[in-house]
Amino acid sequence: MFTYQIGRIQGQWRNFLPPIQGGRFRPYPDDEQPTAELDDPFDDDQDSSSDSSWEPDSPIFDAVEQSTLSRRATNAHRGLHGSPSISSISSAGAAEPVTVPKLSHLDAWTNSEIDLDLTKYPSLDPVTQEDIVRRYRQLDQLIHAQGLYQCRYADYMIELVRYIIIFSLCLLFLRLGYYAISGLFLGLFWHQLVFTAHDAGHTGITHNYLYDTVIGVVIADFLGGLSIGWWKRNHNVHHIVTNSPEHDPDIEHVPIFAISHRFMESLRSTFYDRIMTYDCFARHAIRYQHLLYYPVMLFGRFNLYRLSWEYLIRGLGPRKGPAWWHRWFEISGHVFFWTWYGYGILYRSIPDARSRFIFVMVSHMVTGPLHVQITLSHFAMSTADLGIHESFPQKMLRTTMDVDCPAWLDFVHGGLQFQAIHHLYPRIPRHNLRRTQKLVQEFCDEVGIPYALYGFVDGNKQVVGRLADVARQAAILAQCQKTLASSSDFGAH
């Protein structure tokens, strides 16, 4: 990271609103002391043309054109507690007078979600947030001092023995002709492998980029047929902008799922660089998403194949630098995977099409609970944007839940039950996350941040409840649009 350091500041860093979201910065003459001007989305007394100045903690950017700011100000989200969405910029080219439109139903719901989070979580004033960051760093030092960043390799030996036993049972029942049972154990094998691939993707095993990359590719690509490179590209963004409808690819599943009403506005995904169109199919599917959730999860692995192939074929990964060879290593891994799985097992070892179909379906549907586990930690949590002044630890704890389970079940969840802790400190090896949990709970008590912890059943109820809430909003919106169309009243809805 020091390669990208451009300087140091005196005192506490203060976040600024980027120009792309309406932040205002002005150039200054050479003989003038540098000052910065920008809009503060948390100042209710100022409009879009007012400025506040201070000694800058950040670079000075060119001023944003007033017409752009005027268009931004017309969005209903402007003036709320959160920063405006880059996907909500009007396509109009000419400057228009700044007006405050009547809030639509969806905008009012956005407002209520933000107000709820502001009530539940600590104040966003600088003193409070700086104290949270200070205590967060102190906790990091304590975690280091207790050796919780050190990998316990004996635990991975136990994992390796478990993998060998499960895969051996797969081959045994395959040889005996019990293809459904064989597929069951292959699915369990893939289920378990994901946990170690996740560790390697975060450089949490050896803490060496090269070694953990090789481990990740061998597990994900050679043995699982998925791309660890695609996963890292996706997952790293998820960790930075967790549960942001515009930015987090892990919650961008339109037209099948929408965990926020904001997806009904046809947001633009900054990750996929496309509009997530709320089209006719989405309007119908999302109204029943709480009923479709578990059936879709059963087939989630097929979608991962598609995403992996797209990543490798289009060359979306690094092509230069120390990671230039990853793509070719992964492609060789996929050739190996489809050789042993597609040719060796499906074609050579299973005699007929019906048995092959059963084997494929069972082996892939067994991984369904894993996809439920992955989505469980975020789908029911907040998607509201509280703006640039919210600290990193508060945002991670506000958008992530942990799942409570007994220690003897940890091997089933594979560390994914400690997602809130993992989001705070992604490189803590998963076998140390349970020991870290008590420290994080104490930290939450000290700073007043609620620590979301649910049992597996209750967590599922929260997720299905969230999907049902958004489904009801979709139905209300559809009825509203139908009524407006029949009455020819196109007011502010």
N, C-alpha and C positions, 0 to 999 in steps of 0.2 A: 504493500500500500504506500510505502514511502516514496515509491517511484512517481506517484501522482501528486505528491505534496507540493504546493506552489508557495507556501509561506506559513507563517504563524500569526496569531492574533493575540492581543493582550486582553486578559479577562475572559468572561464567559461568552461562548459563541451564541449568537442569536440568529435563529432561522429566519429566512426571508422568503416571501412568496415569489416563485419563479416568474419571469416575464410571460411565459406561455400560459400562465394562469391569471395574468392580470397584474402582476407585481410591477411597480414603477420605479425605475432607476434613471438618473440623469447623469450625463457627462459633466465634468467640472473643469474650469480653466486651469492652466498649469500653475498660475500664481494664487490659486484658491485652495484652502484646506478641503480635502475630500469629505463630502457628506452624501448621504443616500436618501432618496425619497421612495417610499413605497406605501402601498395600501395595506392597512392592518385590518384583516377580516374580523378581528375581535373588537374593534372600536365601533360601537353602535352610533356614536355621535358624528361620524364622518361619512360623506358620500364618496362616490367613485372619483371625484376630482380633488379631494383633499389629500394632504400629504403630512407625514410626520418625519422629522429628521433627527439623526443622531450620528455620532462618530461610527463609521461603518465597520462591521465585523466581516464584511463580505465584499466581493468585487463590485465595481460600479458598472451597471449595464446601460446600454442606450435606452432612451425613453421609449415607452410604448405609445403608439399613436393614439390620440384621444378617441378616434372613431372606434378603435378596437375596444377601448375601455368602456365606451358608451354601450356598445353591443353586449359586452359582458354584463354590464350592470342591469340590462333588461332581463337577464335570466332570473328565474324565481329563486334559485339557490343563492344568488348573490345577496349579501346582507344577512345570511344566516350565520350560524356559528362556525360553519366549515368553509373551506375555500371553494371557489367555483370549479366546476368540472371542465376540463378542456374539451370534453365531448359536447358541451352545451353551448358552444359558440354559434351565433347565428351566421347563416351563409350570406346575409345581406352585405352588400359592398359599401353602401353609402352610410355616413354618420347619421344617427337619429337622436332625437332628444332623449335624455335619460328619464325613464319612467319606471315606476314600481308597479308591475302587473299584479293582478289578483292571483292569489295562490290557487293552483289547481289542487285536485284531490291528492295526486301523487306528491306534489310539493309540500302540502300540509303534512303528509305522512313522514316525509323526510325531516321536516321541522320537528315533529313529535319525537322521532327517534334520536335526533341530536339532543333535544332537551332532556330526554330520559337518560342518555349517557352522561350529560353534564351534571345531572342530579346524582347519579350513582357513583361517579368517579371523582377523584380529587380535582381541585380547581386548576385551570390552565394558566394561572398567573406565573410569571417567571420564577418567583421565589419557591413556590410549591414544586414546580417541575424540576428546577435545579436541585432541590433537596432529594427528589426521587432519583435523579441521575447519580447524585453523589452516593447515595446509599446502594444503588445498583452496582456501582464500581467497587464499593467496599465489599459487597457480597461476592463479586468476582474474585477479589483478592483472597477472601476467605475460602472460596472453592478451590483456588490454586493451592492455598496453604494446606488444605485437607487432602490434597492429592486426587481430587475428583476429576481432573483432566487426564489423569494417567489411565491408559487402557489396561484392563485386567485380561490378559491373553488366555488365562486358564478358562475363562468363561467362553471364549471363542473355540477352544478345544471341545468343550461340551456341545457347543452349537454344531461343530463339524461332525461329531459322533451322531448327533440327532439327524443331520442331513444324510449321512451315509445310511443310517438305519431306514429312514423313510424312503429313500430312492431304491434301496435294496428290496424293500417290500413291494415297491412298484414293479420292479423287474421280476420278482418272484411270481406275483399274481398274473403278470403279463405272460410268463412262460406257462402257467397253469391254465391259461385261457379265461381267467376271470377279468375281463377287460374293464368293466365298470369299476371294480375295486382297485385295479391297477391305475386307472385314471384318477381315482380318489386320492391315492397316495402321491401321484405326480403333482396334483393340484396342491396338496399339503407341502410338498417339496418346494414348489414355486412360492407358496405363501411364506415359508420360513426364509427362503433366500432373500426376499425383498428387504428384510430387516437389516441384514448385513450389507446389502447393496446401498441402503440408505445411509448406514454408518460410513461406508467408504466414500459416498458422494459428498459427505460433509468433512472429509479428511479426519474422521474421528477414530480410525483404527491405529494407523502408524503415525498419524499427523505429518506424513510426508506426501506431498502432492503426487509424485510419480508413482510411489508404491500403492497408495490408495486408489489411484486411477486404474492401475492394472487390476487390482482386486475387484473394483467395481465393474470393469468391463468383462472380466472372466465370469463373474456371477450373473450380471444382468444380461449380457449379450450372448455369451457362449452357452450358458446354462438356462437362461430364461427367455431368450429371443426378444428382449427389449433393449432400448438404447439408454445407457447411463448418461450419455452426453445430452440427449434430449431431456432427460429427467433433471439434470443439473441446470440446464438453461432455463427450464420452467421453474424449478423449485427455488433457485436462488432469488428470482424475482418475487416469488410468493413470500419468501422470508422478509423482503424489504417492504413490500406494500400489502401486507396481509389483509385479506378481506376487502380490498378496494375494488368496487365493481368495474371501474375502468381499467385497472392495472394488473390485478392479480389473476393469472391464468387458471389457478386452481379452483376458482369459483365461476369462471366464465363458461357456462355449459348451455347457453341458449342455442337452440330452441327447445332443449329437453328439460332443463332445470333452470330456475331463477330463484336465488335465495334472497333477493332484494327486489322491491318494486321498481327500483331505478332501471332494471333491465327492460322494463316496458317502454322506456324512452328511446330504445334503439341506440344504446351507447356505443361509442367507438372504443375498441380494445387497443390500448397502446402496445400490448405484447404481440397480438396477432396482426396489428395494423389493418384492421378492417372494422366495418360497422357490424355489430351484433344485432341484425335486423329482427325486430319483434314483428314477424310476419304472421300470415294466417295460420301456418302450422304451429308456431310458438304460442299464439293466442289460444289454441285449442289444447295443446299438449300441457302447457303450464297450469291450466285449470285443473288438471288431474295428476300433477306431479307428485303429490303426496301418496298417491296410489301406485304410481309407476316407479317410485324410488327403489324399492328392493328388487323388483324384476330387472330394472336396468343395471343395477349393481352386479347382478349375476353374469352379465355379459361385458363388464367393464374392461376385461383384459383384451378383448378384440379391438377396442378403440385404442389401447396402448400400442398394439402392433401398428396400427395406422399412423399414429403420431410418431412412432420411432422410425418407420420407413420414410415418412415425409421429411423428417429431420436429416436422415442420412442421404437420401436421394437428392434433396435440394441443397445439401451442403450448408446447412444453417449453423453449423458449429465453427470453431476457429479454423482458419486455413493457413495462418502464419503463426510464428512464435513457437513456444515450447509445446503447444498442444496441437500442432498441425497434423500429427500422425494419428490422432485419436479416431478420426473418421474412418480411416482405412483399417485400423485395428478393430473397430466396431463392426465394420462390414464383414471382415473375416470371421468375426464372432457369429454373425447372423448366418453366414454360409455354414459354419460348423453346427449351429443350432438346428437349422433345417435339414442338415445331413443326418444327425443322430435322431432327431424327433420326427421330422417329416418322412425321411426315407427309411431310417433304421427301425423306428417303432411303428408309425402309421402304415407304411407301405409293406415292409418286409415281415413285421411281426404279427400284424392283425390281418386275418384272412379275407374279410368281406366288408363291404361298404357300411352296412348297418352297424357292425361292431366298431368300425372306425368312427362313425358319427357319435355313437354312445361314448366312446373313449374321449373324443375331443370335447364334447359337451360337458361331461362330468369333470374332466380335468380343469376346464376353464371356469365352470360354475362354482367349483369348490373354493376358488379364490374370491368369490363374491363378498364374504365377510371382511376380507382385507380392504376392499374398496369402501365398505361401510365404515370401517375403522378410520380410514384416511380422511373421509369427509366428515366424520363425527365431530372432530375437534374444531371445526370452523363453520359448518353450515348453519348452526343455531346461534352463532355469536354475532356481535354487532358488525354492520357494514357501513356505519355512519362515518363521515369524515369530520373530525373535530379540528382540522386545520393544522398549520405548521408548528404551532407552539406545544403540541402534545409530545411528551417525551417518548423515546423508543420503548422503554420497559412498560409504560402505561398502555401504549397502543398494543403491544404484544399480548398483554394480559387481558385487555378489553376485547380482543378479537379471537382468542383461543381458549378452549376449555381442556381440562384434564379429565381422564376417566379413572374412576376408583376401581381397583380390583385387588384381590389378595396376591401376595408375592409369588405364590406357587403358579399363578396364571400369567406371570410376566412373559413367559416364552410364547404364549399365544398372541399377546398384543405386541410383542417385539419392541417395546419402548415407545410405541405410538400413543400409548395411554398417558404419556407425560409430555404432550405437545406444548403446553404452556411453558414448562421448564426448558424444553428443547428450543423453543423460539427465543427465549431469553439468552441461552448459552448453547448455540447449535453444535459446538465441538466437544461437548461433554459426552464421553462414550455412554451408550444407552444402558450398560450394566451399572452405571453409577447414578442414573437419574433418580432412582428411588431414594437413595441416600441424600440427594440434593433437594428432594421435594420438601423436607422439613425446613431447610434453610430458606427456600423460596416462600413458604407459607409464613415464616417469621418476618421476612422482608415485606410481604403484602400487609401483614398486620401493622407493621411499623409505619408504612406510608399511606395506609388507608385505601389500598386498591383491592377490590373484591377478587378472590381467587376462585375461579369457576371450577368446581369439582363435582362430577356426577357419576353415578354408577352407570354401567353399560346400558342397562334397560332404560333408565331415566334419561341418559344422554340421547338414546334413540328417540325417545318421546319428544325431547326438545327439538331434534332435527325434523322429525315428521310434522311437529306442530308448526315450525317455521315455514316449511314447504306448504302446509295447508293454509297458513295465513296469507302467503303471497298468492296462492291459488285463488283464495277468496277475493283478494284485491284484483286479480286478473279478471275474475268473473264480473266484479262490480264495474271495472273499467269497460269491459265489453258491453255490458248492459247500458252504461252511460253513453257510449259511442253509438249504440243502436238507437237509443232514444233521441239523441241529438240529430242523427241522420234522418229519422222519421219526422222530426219537428222542424228540420232545417234551421235549428238554432245552434250556431257555431260560436258560442261565447267562450269565456275563459274556463275551459274544462281541461 
